[in-house]
């Protein structure tokens, strides 16, 4: 997203969201917008909002989409919403996170919702990165600043901030065991379905046909190592990381705009059309029915149906 702060603020046209900068965390492939969010009563929150953040399915690339996103999440940063978030998550960790004591002390500190220095604020732990990863895997949104000045010191350090956005639950990214991933790749014969050719298995990802951005709590599921071959073929397809990221962006735009994706730029759907049908909910298991027919949902079936359509219509042309 190549845009100046001044130009972005002109587009934003919201005096209650003050933009201070854009940042990249290249190691984690995350992008942030640094903001101060002010409420009508004068209460304000200051921090970094991720807008390119794979664990939340966020792959925002245009200023317009980022503005829509900021306006959507604005209500989560009122004093009441933040107080409720802290109280709810504190209770959740006390009630439900038995056995997670090592990670809990990190989470308890991050619940101050401030920038916390790894060296000076967070608990001493040789493997702090694993604790941060655990918290992300539990569905929380964290921002990272690798060169922030330590409070009351002249040095810089990596800082972590917990963002008070709703907990999304454990996302599907890390619930695949190595054994399951290897099994899925083997069942799907190491074929990159986007390119329709066998490729190096190390570059392949078992991709959920039904995009995670439309999941709800009842939709999320583990991927047990003993999952049957039939179920694997029903739920997954193999693509590389580049196409996985591209699909996430396509599905995100579909979720936000109601315009379904066009695989290879071809306006063909074997069920429905380019518009998301209002017959289906936007999230939850029944939302999967709205994905059927889109090329990104099931690339091989879409390809087969397109070939069948072309063959049928070619024959009709030749018989006229």
N, C-alpha and C positions, 0 to 999 in steps of 0.2 A: 504494500500500500504506500505509494509515493505521494505524500501530501504534507503540506506544512501545517503547523498547529493553527496558524491564523486562518488558512483556508478551511481547515476542518471545523473550527469554531463558527465560521460563517455558515457552513452547511448545518451544523448542529442546532443553532438557533435555540439554545436552552440555557438560560442564565444560571440554572441550578446545577449544571454539570460543567465544571471548570477543567479544561484539558491542559496538562502541563508538559506532556511529552509522550513519545512512543519509544518502546524498547524491545529488543530481541534478546532472548536467552537461547543462543544458537545451539548449545550443547543438548538442550532438551527439546529443541524445535518448538519453542513457545514464543508468543508475541504478546506484549502488554501495552495498554494505554494507561498512563499515569494521570489520575484525576483527583479532584476534590468534589464530592457530591454533597450539595447543600439542600436541606429540607426547608419547607415553608416556615417552620418554627425556629430556624436558625441553627439547628443541629447539623453537624457536618461530619463526613467520613473522608479520610484521605488514604489513598493507596493505589495499587495497580490492579487493573481488571484484565485478565487474560482474554484475548479474542482469537488467538490461534492456539488451541489447547486440546490435544487429541483425546484426553480422558473425558472431556465433556462433549466431544463431537463438534467442537467449534473450529471452523476453518474460514473465518471472515476475511475477505480479501478486498472489499470495496468500502469506501467511506460511508456510502449510503447504508450498507448492511450493518456497519459498526454503529452508526447513529441509531438505527432501529433497535439494535441490541441494547445499547446504553439506556434508551428510553424504556425498554421493556423491563430491565432489571432495576431501574431507579427506585421503585417502592421497597426493595429489599434493604435499602440503606437508611431507612428512617430509624429513629432511636428505639421505637417500640419493636420494629422488626429485628433489629440487631440484638436487643435485650432478650427477645424471645428465642433467637437463634442460639445465643450463649447458654441460656437456661436449658433449652431442649437438648443441646449437644452435651452439656455437662452431665445431665441426667442420663442420657444414652450411654455415655462412657462409664458412668458409675454402675448402671444397671445391666448393661449388655456386653461389656468388653472385658469380662473376666479372662484372665490368661494373656492380656495384652498390656501388662503393667509397664514393660519397657517403653512401648510406644505411647502409652497413656501419659507418662510424665512429659513427653514432647507435646502431645496434644493439649494438655492442661496449660502449658506455657503459651502455646499459640493461640489459645482462647482469649488472650488479651487483645487479639485482632490488630496488634501493632507489628512493625518490622522487628524481628528478633534476630540478633546476631548469632551465628552458629557458634562462634568462639566465646562469646560473653553472655549470652542470654539463654541459649538452649542447654539442656543437660549434657554433661560430658559423656560422649559415647563415640567409640572408635568408628562405628558404622552408622553415623547419623543419617547418611543418605538413604539407608535401608528403612529407617524409621519414617523419614519424609515420604518415601515411596509407599510405605504401608498406608499412611494417612491418605495419600492420593488414591490408592486402590480401594479404600473404604468409601470413596465417592466425594471427598472434600476437595474444594478448589484452593490451591496454594499458589502464591506468587513468589518468584525468586528474583533477587537482585544480587548479582555476584560482585558488585563493586560499590556498595553503599557505605557511606562514612558511618563509623560506629559512634553512637551517641556519647558526647563528652570526651571523645578521643580524636586523635589526628590520623587514625588509621582506617583503612577500608576492610570490609569483610563481607562474605556472603550472608545475606539476610533472607529470612522466610517470613511470609505473612499469610495468615489464614483469612480467606475472603468469605464474608458472611452470606454466601449464596446457598440455596437449598442443597442439602446432601442428596446426591444422585444415587446413592447405594453403590455397591461394588460393581464397577463397570465390567464389561466382558473382555477387556484387553488382556488381562493377566490371569484369567481363570483357566486358560488352556495349559495343561501340563505338557512338558516336552513329549511325553509318550502319546498324548492325544494328538498333538500337532503332527507328529511323525505318522501316526495311524491315518489321520485325515488326508495327508499328502499322498500316502500310499494308496488309500481307497480311491482317491480322485486321480490316480495315475500320474502325478506330477505334471499335470497339464495346466498351463496358464490359460484360463478360459478366455481371457481378453484377446490373447494372441493366437489361441487355438494351436498351441504347440507345447511339447514337453520341454521343460527348462530345468535349470539347476534348482533342486528342491530347497536349497538354503535361501533362495530369494523369493520363495513362495509363502503366502499367508492364507490360512483357511479363513475366508471371508464369510461372515454371516450374510446370507441373502437379505434377510429382514434387517434393515438398518437400526442401529442402536439408538439413534436419536428419537425413534418412535416407540421405544420400549417403555414400559412402566414397571412398577415393583412386581406385578404379577407375571410379567413377561420374562424378566431376567431369569436365567437358569445356568446351572453349572454344566460343564462339558465333561462328563465322566469318561474315563479311559475305556470303559466297556460299552460305550455308545455303539449301536449297531451300524453296519455299513449302510443300510437303507436310510437310517435317520441322518447320517453324515451327508449322504447325497441330497437329501431333502433340505437340509439346513445350510450347507456350505458350498462354496465354490472357491477355486484357487486363483488368486491374482497376486501381482507383486505389490510392494509397498507403495510405489508411485500411483498405481491404479487404485489401491485401497484409499489413499488420501484423496484422489480425485473423486471416487465414489462418495466418500464422506461429505465432500463439498457439494456434490450434486444433490445428495439426499437432504443435506441441511437447507439448501435453497428451496427444494421441493417442500420441506416442512414449513418454511417461512412464507413462501409465496403461493403455494398450491400449484406450481408449474412443474410437472414431472420432467425428468431428465431425458435427453436425447443421446443415446449411445452412438458414437461415431458421427454425431450431428444428424442422424437419420430420424425423420419424424414418422416412426412406425411403432405401433403398440399392438401386441397380439391380443390385448384385452384393454378396453377403455381408450382414452385419448391422452393428449398432453396435459389435461387438467385433472388434478386430484379430485376424485368424486366425493361430494358431500354426503354420500350414502355411508361412508366409512368414517370412524373416529380418527382423530389425528394421532393418537397414541394408544398403546395397548395391543393385545393379541389380534383383535379384529381389524386393527389398522393395517395388518399385513395384507389383507385382501385388497387394499387400495394400491399396494405396490405391484400386484400381479399384472403383467403386461408390459411393464417398464423394462427396457433392455438391461439396466443396471441391476435389477432385482435378480434375474436369472439369465445370465448372458447366453448360455448355450441354448436354452429353450427359445429365447428371443431370436437367436441366429437361425435355429431350425424353422421357426414359424415364418421368418422373413424369407428364407429360401423357398419354403413351400408356397408362400404367397407369390413370389416372383415366378416360380415354375408354373403355377396355375395360370397366372395372368399372361405369361408369355405364350402358353399353349392356346389360350383364348384368342390372342392377337393373331397367331398363325392360322387359326381355323376360320377367321372371318373372311 
